[in-house]
Amino acid sequence: MNQKPLNNQWRCVGPGSKGITHAEIVINEEEKCYICEGENEHRTNNLSLFRKPSILIAVMAGVAALISGVHGLLTLFNPLVISPVISPEWYSSGDRVLFKEKSNTDRDSGVKAFRDGDYAKAQAFFEKAVESDRKKRHTEPELQVYLNNAKARQAGSTLMLAAVLPVDNREDQAKEMLRGIADAQTQFNDSGGANGRLLEVLIANDANDSKRAASIAQKLTDNSAVLGVIGHNASSASEAGLKKYEKANPPLAMISPTSTSNTLVSKVFFRTVPSDKESGKKLAYYTKKNLHIDKVAIFYNPNDTTYSTSLQKAFESNFQQIGGQVVRKVSLSKPNLNAENEVKSLSGQVSAVLLFPDVNLTTEAIQIAKANFKLKGQRPQLLGGDVLYNLDTLNEGGTALEGLILSVPWFAGEENTKKFADKASERWGGQISWRTATAFDASHALIKALSGKHPTRANVLQNLRSIYLTPTKTSGKPVEFSKMGDICRVPVLVKVIGKEFQILPVSEKSRGVYQEHHNHIANAASNCN
């Protein structure tokens, strides 16, 4: 039921039009509750409350108490302390726009209709918006999700998953993930869903920020309709969210398509991307066994413990175990980094340079590559992690990146992934990324897990532990999780050739040696249920 209002805000605990009872949250005066869709019953009475002397005295007393450090205003109308305000702009099933860089009249009309509860009208507008985008060969995945949600609401009680994405500061990556999620949702709903129920995807924007991720995770656990979470993106955000999901009663399962850190371990955590442990191991074996390089330098961010340092430690540990030596480790985050001086100081000491930046230091890593390119004579071989696996890297690095070898989670050019890649590329009007593939796989794993007669958080979590999806149901490779929740899949090595990423040519794999360490990694990763 709706609680008494605050100034320009109101409190809700459900059940609203969706019949969901939830923890108390504070909503802006004109907004519906983003969880249960409850409305502010006291909207017209807000001003009259503050005209009453008794209320005015209470407000003044509350202000005085607040000045003295007491939570006076928070308890004026409720003896319980109110939860922090969680911005409704962080969430949407179709009732607000999260990706705002482009104007679209039909989209905006659909959002208004969705907010008003007129889902048939919302569907009509979203269909027009999607069709308009398709004619331009560039469909926004947010529109497809909202269209699917509008259809699902009309069909009755929905099955709900949350997708937590970094919309604010990594919009391109957020869209890459959402494309895979939207495709999986469309396939499931178009096939009739499960037991007459269609899938609704609630999008949440955590901006790759740990504090916001924790707040969002708490709200998702409080929403009993949410059966699972796809996300988060950054390992640091996933780490913050996991602390909330695993403490929930019952716990809430999470599958990250992109978080690779070795520190992510939880009974509720799964991922459809190989961990840093596997990527570091693959790079270490290839460097030592195939390239026959014994001494290397590593450029990384020691302050980023959830990706950059995680990958650095995985590589270094495996490289040393097979006889390699890390001669020097250089921080990409140190002030006034002089790329040319750093690279020149390594002359004659190393035969390879490993680039392990976090997402905020890719430019610094590319500066190292450019400095390496300027060297005369034999240059150290460049290798790196998946954070550099994108078109922005190629555009920024240019010819300096020629020959760079990366360990990546998925590659569109492989024989078993090409069918999915071509279909998705046609669907979205351009080349797709590995994030689209791994998000598609994560979505299908959760969909499979909740497709029973009476899905609950408990049986979704239990089903994920024994899930198996054939390549025809995924982005091209089987989906199965180890006992630790890791995907039973090995990374792929790609190389920059002619200013584009290509699968490492077979001729460069030295077949026998490469196959030996490839099998070693594959056997370890395949230690599944």
C-alpha positions as CSV (number, residue, x, y, z in Angstrom):
1,M,0.0,0.0,0.0
2,N,1.1,3.6,-0.5
3,Q,2.5,5.5,2.5
4,K,2.1,9.1,3.5
5,P,4.0,11.5,1.3
6,L,7.2,13.4,1.8
7,N,7.8,16.8,0.2
8,N,7.7,16.0,-3.6
9,Q,8.2,12.3,-2.9
10,W,6.2,9.3,-1.6
11,R,6.9,6.0,-0.1
12,C,5.8,2.6,-1.5
13,V,5.8,-1.0,-0.2
14,G,3.5,-2.5,-2.8
15,P,1.5,-4.3,-3.9
16,G,0.6,-2.0,-6.7
17,S,-0.9,-3.1,-10.0
18,K,1.6,-6.0,-10.3
19,G,0.7,-7.4,-6.9
20,I,4.3,-7.2,-5.5
21,T,5.0,-6.5,-1.9
22,H,8.5,-5.1,-1.4
23,A,10.8,-3.3,0.9
24,E,10.0,0.4,1.4
25,I,11.4,2.8,-1.3
26,V,11.1,6.5,-2.0
27,I,9.6,7.6,-5.3
28,N,9.4,11.0,-6.9
29,E,5.9,12.5,-6.5
30,E,4.8,12.1,-10.1
31,E,6.4,8.7,-10.7
32,K,4.9,5.2,-10.4
33,C,6.8,2.7,-8.3
34,Y,9.3,1.0,-10.7
35,I,8.9,-2.4,-8.9
36,C,5.1,-2.8,-8.3
37,E,3.8,0.0,-10.5
38,G,1.9,1.5,-7.5
39,E,0.8,5.1,-7.8
40,N,0.9,8.0,-5.3
41,E,-2.5,7.9,-3.7
42,H,-1.8,11.1,-1.7
43,R,-0.5,13.2,-4.7
44,T,-3.4,15.7,-4.4
45,N,-3.1,16.1,-0.7
46,N,0.6,16.9,-0.4
47,L,0.3,20.7,0.0
48,S,-2.6,20.6,2.5
49,L,-0.6,18.5,4.9
50,F,2.0,21.3,5.2
51,R,-0.7,23.9,5.9
52,K,-1.6,22.2,9.2
53,P,0.0,23.9,12.2
54,S,0.8,20.5,13.8
55,I,2.6,19.3,10.7
56,L,4.4,22.6,10.4
57,I,5.7,22.4,14.0
58,A,6.8,18.8,13.4
59,V,8.7,19.9,10.3
60,M,10.4,22.7,12.2
61,A,11.3,20.3,14.9
62,G,12.7,17.9,12.4
63,V,14.9,20.6,10.8
64,A,16.3,21.4,14.3
65,A,16.9,17.8,14.9
66,L,18.6,17.3,11.6
67,I,21.0,20.2,12.3
68,S,22.0,18.5,15.5
69,G,22.8,15.3,13.7
70,V,19.6,13.4,14.4
71,H,17.6,11.8,11.5
72,G,14.6,14.0,12.3
73,L,13.2,14.5,8.9
74,L,13.5,10.8,8.1
75,T,11.2,9.8,10.9
76,L,8.6,12.6,10.9
77,F,5.9,10.4,9.2
78,N,7.2,7.0,10.0
79,P,8.9,5.6,13.1
80,L,11.1,3.5,10.8
81,V,14.1,5.1,9.1
82,I,13.4,5.4,5.4
83,S,15.7,3.7,2.9
84,P,18.0,5.9,0.8
85,V,16.3,7.3,-2.3
86,I,17.1,5.1,-5.3
87,S,16.9,7.1,-8.5
88,P,14.1,5.6,-10.7
89,E,16.1,6.8,-13.7
90,W,18.3,3.7,-13.1
91,Y,15.6,1.2,-14.0
92,S,13.2,0.6,-16.8
93,S,11.0,-2.2,-18.2
94,G,9.7,0.2,-20.8
95,D,8.4,3.1,-18.7
96,R,11.4,5.4,-19.3
97,V,14.3,5.8,-21.7
98,L,17.8,4.8,-20.5
99,F,19.7,5.3,-23.7
100,K,19.0,8.9,-24.5
101,E,21.5,9.9,-27.1
102,K,19.0,9.7,-30.0
103,S,15.5,11.2,-30.3
104,N,12.6,8.9,-31.4
105,T,9.0,10.2,-31.2
106,D,7.5,6.7,-31.5
107,R,9.7,5.4,-28.8
108,D,8.8,8.3,-26.5
109,S,5.1,7.7,-27.1
110,G,5.5,4.0,-26.4
111,V,7.2,4.8,-23.1
112,K,4.4,7.1,-22.1
113,A,1.8,4.5,-22.9
114,F,3.8,1.8,-21.1
115,R,4.0,4.1,-18.0
116,D,0.2,4.6,-18.2
117,G,-0.4,0.8,-18.3
118,D,-1.7,0.8,-21.9
119,Y,0.5,-2.0,-23.1
120,A,-1.3,-2.6,-26.4
121,K,-0.8,1.1,-27.3
122,A,2.8,0.8,-26.1
123,Q,3.4,-2.2,-28.3
124,A,2.1,-0.4,-31.4
125,F,4.4,2.6,-30.9
126,F,7.4,0.4,-30.1
127,E,6.8,-1.7,-33.2
128,K,6.8,1.5,-35.3
129,A,10.0,2.6,-33.6
130,V,11.7,-0.8,-34.2
131,E,10.6,-0.9,-37.8
132,S,11.9,2.6,-38.4
133,D,15.2,1.6,-37.0
134,R,15.4,-1.5,-39.2
135,K,14.9,0.5,-42.3
136,K,18.0,2.5,-41.2
137,R,19.8,-0.9,-40.6
138,H,20.6,0.1,-37.0
139,T,18.1,-1.2,-34.4
140,E,18.4,-0.1,-30.8
141,P,18.3,-3.1,-28.5
142,E,16.5,-1.1,-25.8
143,L,13.5,-0.7,-28.2
144,Q,13.3,-4.4,-28.9
145,V,13.4,-5.2,-25.2
146,Y,10.6,-2.7,-24.5
147,L,8.5,-4.1,-27.4
148,N,9.0,-7.6,-26.0
149,N,8.0,-6.4,-22.5
150,A,4.9,-4.7,-23.8
151,K,3.8,-8.0,-25.4
152,A,4.6,-9.9,-22.3
153,R,2.6,-7.6,-20.0
154,Q,-0.5,-8.2,-22.2
155,A,-0.1,-11.9,-22.0
156,G,-0.5,-11.8,-18.2
157,S,1.9,-12.7,-15.4
158,T,5.5,-12.4,-16.7
159,L,8.8,-14.2,-15.9
160,M,11.2,-11.5,-14.9
161,L,15.0,-11.2,-15.3
162,A,17.1,-8.1,-14.6
163,A,19.8,-7.0,-16.9
164,V,22.4,-4.7,-15.1
165,L,24.3,-2.6,-17.6
166,P,26.8,0.3,-17.6
167,V,24.6,2.7,-19.6
168,D,26.0,5.9,-18.2
169,N,29.7,5.5,-18.8
170,R,30.1,2.5,-21.2
171,E,27.1,2.9,-23.4
172,D,28.5,1.0,-26.3
173,Q,29.4,-2.0,-24.1
174,A,25.9,-1.8,-22.6
175,K,24.3,-1.9,-26.0
176,E,26.6,-4.8,-27.0
177,M,25.3,-6.8,-24.0
178,L,21.7,-5.8,-24.5
179,R,21.7,-7.0,-28.1
180,G,22.4,-10.6,-26.9
181,I,19.8,-10.3,-24.2
182,A,17.2,-8.9,-26.6
183,D,17.8,-11.7,-29.1
184,A,17.4,-14.4,-26.5
185,Q,14.2,-12.8,-25.1
186,T,12.7,-12.4,-28.6
187,Q,13.4,-16.1,-29.4
188,F,11.9,-17.3,-26.1
189,N,8.8,-15.1,-26.3
190,D,8.2,-15.7,-30.0
191,S,8.2,-19.4,-29.3
192,G,5.4,-19.0,-26.7
193,G,7.5,-18.7,-23.5
194,A,7.0,-21.3,-20.8
195,N,3.7,-22.4,-19.5
196,G,2.0,-19.4,-21.0
197,R,4.3,-16.9,-19.4
198,L,6.6,-14.6,-21.4
199,L,9.9,-13.1,-20.4
200,E,10.1,-9.5,-19.1
201,V,13.6,-7.9,-18.9
202,L,14.0,-5.1,-16.3
203,I,17.0,-3.0,-17.4
204,A,19.1,-1.4,-14.6
205,N,21.9,1.1,-15.1
206,D,24.8,0.7,-12.7
207,A,27.3,2.8,-14.7
208,N,30.1,0.3,-13.7
209,D,30.0,2.0,-10.3
210,S,30.5,-0.2,-7.3
211,K,28.3,1.8,-4.9
212,R,25.5,2.1,-7.4
213,A,25.8,-1.5,-8.3
214,A,25.4,-2.5,-4.6
215,S,22.3,-0.2,-4.3
216,I,20.7,-1.7,-7.5
217,A,21.5,-5.2,-6.3
218,Q,19.8,-4.6,-3.0
219,K,16.7,-3.3,-4.8
220,L,16.7,-6.3,-7.2
221,T,16.9,-8.8,-4.3
222,D,14.0,-6.9,-2.6
223,N,11.8,-7.4,-5.7
224,S,10.5,-10.9,-5.4
225,A,9.5,-11.0,-9.1
226,V,13.1,-11.0,-10.2
227,L,14.2,-14.6,-10.7
228,G,17.8,-14.0,-11.9
229,V,20.3,-11.3,-13.0
230,I,22.2,-10.9,-16.2
231,G,25.3,-8.8,-15.4
232,H,27.1,-6.9,-14.1
233,N,29.6,-5.7,-16.7
234,A,32.8,-4.6,-14.8
235,S,34.2,-7.2,-12.3
236,S,34.2,-4.5,-9.6
237,A,30.5,-3.9,-10.1
238,S,29.8,-7.7,-10.1
239,E,31.8,-8.0,-6.8
240,A,29.6,-5.3,-5.2
241,G,26.4,-6.9,-6.4
242,L,27.3,-10.4,-5.4
243,K,27.5,-9.4,-1.8
244,K,23.8,-8.5,-1.9
245,Y,22.6,-11.4,-4.1
246,E,24.2,-14.1,-2.0
247,K,22.8,-12.7,1.3
248,A,19.3,-12.5,-0.1
249,N,16.7,-14.9,1.3
250,P,16.4,-16.8,-1.0
251,P,19.7,-16.1,-2.8
252,L,19.5,-14.6,-6.3
253,A,21.4,-16.1,-9.2
254,M,23.6,-13.9,-11.3
255,I,25.3,-14.7,-14.6
256,S,27.9,-12.2,-15.8
257,P,28.7,-12.2,-19.6
258,T,31.7,-10.0,-19.1
259,S,33.3,-10.1,-15.6
260,T,36.5,-12.2,-15.7
261,S,38.2,-11.5,-12.4
262,N,39.5,-14.5,-10.5
263,T,38.3,-13.0,-7.2
264,L,34.6,-13.5,-8.1
265,V,33.6,-16.6,-6.2
266,S,30.1,-17.2,-4.8
267,K,27.5,-19.9,-4.6
268,V,25.2,-17.6,-6.7
269,F,27.8,-16.6,-9.3
270,F,28.1,-17.9,-12.9
271,R,29.7,-16.5,-16.0
272,T,29.6,-17.1,-19.7
273,V,33.1,-15.6,-20.3
274,P,36.4,-17.5,-19.5
275,S,38.0,-16.2,-16.3
276,D,41.3,-14.3,-16.1
277,K,42.8,-17.5,-14.9
278,E,42.2,-19.2,-18.2
279,S,43.1,-16.2,-20.3
280,G,46.4,-15.7,-18.4
281,K,47.2,-19.3,-18.7
282,K,46.6,-19.4,-22.4
283,L,48.8,-16.3,-23.0
284,A,51.5,-17.7,-20.8
285,Y,51.6,-21.1,-22.6
286,Y,51.5,-19.5,-26.0
287,T,54.3,-17.0,-25.2
288,K,56.6,-19.7,-23.8
289,K,55.8,-22.8,-25.7
290,N,55.0,-21.3,-29.1
291,L,56.9,-18.1,-29.4
292,H,59.8,-19.5,-27.4
293,I,60.0,-16.3,-25.4
294,D,61.6,-16.5,-21.9
295,K,61.6,-12.9,-20.7
296,V,58.7,-10.4,-20.7
297,A,57.6,-7.1,-19.3
298,I,54.0,-6.4,-18.1
299,F,52.2,-3.1,-18.3
300,Y,49.1,-3.1,-16.0
301,N,47.1,-1.2,-13.4
302,P,48.1,-2.4,-9.9
303,N,45.2,-0.4,-8.4
304,D,42.6,-2.4,-10.4
305,T,42.4,-5.6,-8.4
306,T,39.4,-7.0,-10.2
307,Y,40.7,-7.2,-13.7
308,S,44.1,-5.8,-14.6
309,T,45.9,-7.3,-11.6
310,S,43.9,-10.4,-11.8
311,L,45.0,-11.1,-15.3
312,Q,48.6,-10.0,-14.5
313,K,48.8,-12.5,-11.6
314,A,47.3,-15.3,-13.7
315,F,49.8,-14.8,-16.5
316,E,52.8,-14.4,-14.3
317,S,52.1,-17.4,-12.2
318,N,51.7,-19.7,-15.2
319,F,54.6,-18.2,-17.1
320,Q,56.9,-18.7,-14.2
321,Q,55.7,-22.3,-13.7
322,I,56.8,-23.2,-17.2
323,G,60.2,-21.5,-17.0
324,G,59.4,-17.9,-18.0
325,Q,60.6,-14.7,-16.3
326,V,58.8,-11.4,-15.8
327,V,61.7,-9.0,-15.9
328,R,59.7,-5.9,-15.1
329,K,56.2,-4.8,-14.2
330,V,55.2,-1.2,-15.0
331,S,52.1,0.7,-13.7
332,L,50.1,2.3,-16.4
333,S,48.4,4.4,-13.8
334,K,51.5,6.3,-12.5
335,P,51.5,10.1,-13.1
336,N,53.4,11.4,-16.0
337,L,53.9,8.0,-17.6
338,N,56.5,8.4,-20.4
339,A,55.8,5.6,-22.8
340,E,58.9,6.0,-25.0
341,N,61.2,6.1,-22.0
342,E,59.6,3.0,-20.4
343,V,59.9,1.0,-23.7
344,K,63.4,2.1,-24.4
345,S,64.5,1.1,-20.9
346,L,63.5,-2.5,-21.7
347,S,65.7,-2.7,-24.8
348,G,67.6,-5.9,-24.9
349,Q,66.0,-7.2,-21.7
350,V,62.7,-8.6,-22.9
351,S,61.3,-10.2,-26.1
352,A,57.6,-9.6,-25.4
353,V,55.5,-6.9,-23.8
354,L,52.1,-7.9,-22.1
355,L,49.5,-5.1,-22.1
356,F,46.9,-5.6,-19.3
357,P,45.2,-2.2,-18.8
358,D,41.8,-1.8,-17.2
359,V,39.0,-0.1,-19.2
360,N,40.2,3.3,-18.0
361,L,43.8,2.9,-19.2
362,T,43.5,1.6,-22.7
363,T,44.9,4.8,-24.2
364,E,48.0,4.5,-22.0
365,A,48.5,0.9,-23.2
366,I,48.2,2.0,-26.8
367,Q,50.8,4.7,-26.2
368,I,53.1,1.8,-25.1
369,A,52.3,0.0,-28.3
370,K,53.1,3.1,-30.3
371,A,56.4,3.6,-28.5
372,N,57.3,0.0,-29.2
373,F,56.5,0.5,-32.9
374,K,59.1,3.3,-33.1
375,L,61.9,1.0,-32.0
376,K,64.5,0.2,-34.6
377,G,65.4,-3.4,-35.3
378,Q,63.7,-6.4,-33.6
379,R,60.7,-5.1,-31.6
380,P,59.2,-7.0,-28.6
381,Q,56.1,-9.0,-29.5
382,L,52.9,-7.4,-28.1
383,L,50.3,-9.5,-26.4
384,G,47.3,-8.5,-24.3
385,G,43.9,-9.1,-22.7
386,D,40.4,-8.8,-24.0
387,V,39.9,-5.2,-22.8
388,L,41.8,-4.2,-26.0
389,Y,39.5,-6.3,-28.2
390,N,37.4,-3.6,-29.9
391,L,37.3,-1.4,-32.9
392,D,38.3,1.7,-30.9
393,T,41.6,0.1,-30.1
394,L,42.3,-0.6,-33.7
395,N,41.4,3.0,-34.7
396,E,43.4,4.6,-32.0
397,G,46.5,2.3,-32.3
398,G,46.6,2.1,-36.1
399,T,49.7,0.4,-37.6
400,A,51.4,0.3,-34.2
401,L,49.1,-2.6,-33.3
402,E,50.0,-4.8,-36.2
403,G,50.8,-8.2,-34.9
404,L,49.3,-7.7,-31.5
405,I,48.0,-11.0,-30.1
406,L,45.0,-11.1,-27.7
407,S,43.3,-13.7,-25.6
408,V,39.5,-13.2,-26.1
409,P,36.4,-14.9,-25.0
410,W,34.7,-15.4,-28.4
411,F,35.5,-14.8,-32.0
412,A,32.9,-14.4,-34.8
413,G,35.2,-15.9,-37.4
414,E,35.3,-19.4,-36.0
415,E,33.5,-22.1,-37.9
416,N,31.1,-22.9,-35.0
417,T,30.3,-19.3,-34.2
418,K,29.9,-17.9,-37.7
419,K,26.2,-18.8,-38.1
420,F,25.2,-17.0,-35.0
421,A,27.5,-14.0,-35.8
422,D,26.1,-13.6,-39.3
423,K,22.5,-13.8,-38.2
424,A,23.0,-11.3,-35.3
425,S,25.0,-9.0,-37.6
426,E,22.1,-8.9,-40.1
427,R,19.6,-8.4,-37.2
428,W,21.4,-5.4,-35.7
429,G,22.9,-3.9,-38.8
430,G,26.6,-4.3,-38.2
431,Q,29.4,-6.4,-36.7
432,I,28.6,-7.8,-33.3
433,S,31.1,-8.2,-30.4
434,W,31.9,-11.0,-28.0
435,R,29.8,-9.3,-25.4
436,T,26.7,-9.8,-27.5
437,A,27.5,-13.5,-27.8
438,T,28.3,-14.1,-24.1
439,A,25.2,-12.1,-23.1
440,F,23.1,-14.2,-25.4
441,D,24.5,-17.3,-23.8
442,A,23.9,-16.0,-20.3
443,S,20.3,-15.1,-21.1
444,H,19.5,-18.5,-22.6
445,A,21.1,-20.2,-19.6
446,L,18.8,-18.3,-17.2
447,I,15.8,-18.8,-19.5
448,K,16.4,-22.5,-19.5
449,A,16.7,-22.5,-15.7
450,L,13.4,-20.7,-15.1
451,S,11.4,-22.7,-17.7
452,G,9.9,-25.2,-15.3
453,K,6.2,-25.2,-14.1
454,H,6.8,-23.2,-10.9
455,P,10.0,-21.2,-11.2
456,T,11.5,-19.8,-8.0
457,R,14.8,-18.2,-7.2
458,A,15.8,-21.5,-5.4
459,N,15.1,-23.8,-8.3
460,V,16.6,-21.4,-10.9
461,L,19.8,-21.4,-8.9
462,Q,19.7,-25.2,-8.6
463,N,19.0,-25.7,-12.3
464,L,21.9,-23.5,-13.4
465,R,24.3,-25.9,-11.6
466,S,23.4,-28.7,-14.0
467,I,22.5,-26.7,-17.1
468,Y,23.7,-27.8,-20.5
469,L,22.9,-26.0,-23.8
470,T,24.0,-27.4,-27.1
471,P,25.7,-25.2,-29.7
472,T,22.4,-24.8,-31.7
473,K,20.9,-23.0,-28.7
474,T,23.9,-20.7,-28.0
475,S,26.3,-18.4,-29.8
476,G,28.0,-21.4,-31.3
477,K,29.6,-23.3,-28.4
478,P,28.1,-25.4,-25.6
479,V,27.1,-23.7,-22.4
480,E,27.9,-25.6,-19.2
481,F,29.2,-24.4,-15.9
482,S,31.9,-25.8,-13.6
483,K,31.3,-26.4,-9.9
484,M,32.7,-22.9,-9.3
485,G,30.3,-21.4,-11.8
486,D,32.9,-20.8,-14.6
487,I,32.0,-21.4,-18.2
488,C,33.5,-24.7,-19.5
489,R,35.0,-22.9,-22.5
490,V,38.6,-21.9,-23.4
491,P,39.6,-18.4,-24.7
492,V,40.5,-17.8,-28.3
493,L,43.7,-16.2,-29.6
494,V,43.3,-13.5,-32.2
495,K,45.9,-11.4,-34.0
496,V,45.8,-7.9,-35.6
497,I,46.5,-8.4,-39.3
498,G,45.9,-5.7,-41.8
499,K,44.2,-3.4,-39.2
500,E,41.6,-6.0,-38.2
501,F,41.3,-8.9,-35.8
502,Q,41.7,-12.4,-37.2
503,I,41.8,-15.8,-35.7
504,L,45.4,-16.8,-35.1
505,P,46.5,-18.6,-38.3
506,V,46.9,-22.3,-38.0
507,S,50.4,-22.0,-39.4
508,E,51.4,-19.9,-36.4
509,K,50.2,-22.4,-33.9
510,S,53.0,-24.9,-34.5
511,R,50.2,-27.5,-34.4
512,G,51.9,-30.0,-32.0
513,V,53.1,-27.6,-29.3
514,Y,50.0,-25.4,-29.5
515,Q,47.7,-28.4,-29.3
516,E,49.6,-29.7,-26.3
517,H,49.0,-26.6,-24.1
518,H,45.5,-26.0,-25.7
519,N,44.5,-29.5,-24.5
520,H,46.0,-28.8,-21.1
521,I,43.8,-25.7,-20.7
522,A,40.7,-27.4,-22.2
523,N,40.9,-30.3,-19.8
524,A,41.2,-27.9,-16.9
525,A,38.3,-25.8,-18.0
526,S,36.1,-28.8,-18.7
527,N,36.2,-30.0,-15.1
528,C,32.5,-29.5,-15.0
529,N,29.6,-31.2,-13.3
